[in-house]
């Protein structure tokens, strides 16, 4: 009897201990694949998000005006200005990014929210930031072009209208600030040209004399500090 049971046990197929875990592993693998696709999509769209949903456009345009006003097209280089504008944008947008992560990112990574729920949870902080820096005239422009009904509250404004209106407002503000920065440099150029003309030195380019003066004035007033300080305070208010 015992010998027969032993022989039956020896001939029976061994049970696979991983068989019961196969559905869970398959489900986990599918979830990981979806999460990887979402992550890669976000990384691909990250440059567009930085350009369209932060104050990067304002910062880089104003810094470009500063370099143009100084008359030094190669100093600072483009990489330096882009890097400065990028990290200023990260500094300004850090509270909004943290709120978006707390509302949507944390729950999505924990598996508590799906893609649609995470997007819905991340939209209100981003919308509030965009509309805070958007003028009503720019917002009304896109509503008129789209022939869409006016929103009752800011929660009714879709991102497809808030983002381009925000960019338009940022460009307008950047050019206003740039004009304010260029005027003092223009005065120095005119003064240098007038002095050279009165001395009969019409063959000397005014830029040769104006450039050292502009650099001296800019360094004495700590111009980069003032420009960055003004931009940050304007973006954070």
Beta strands, then each sheet from edge to edge (+ up, - down):
end
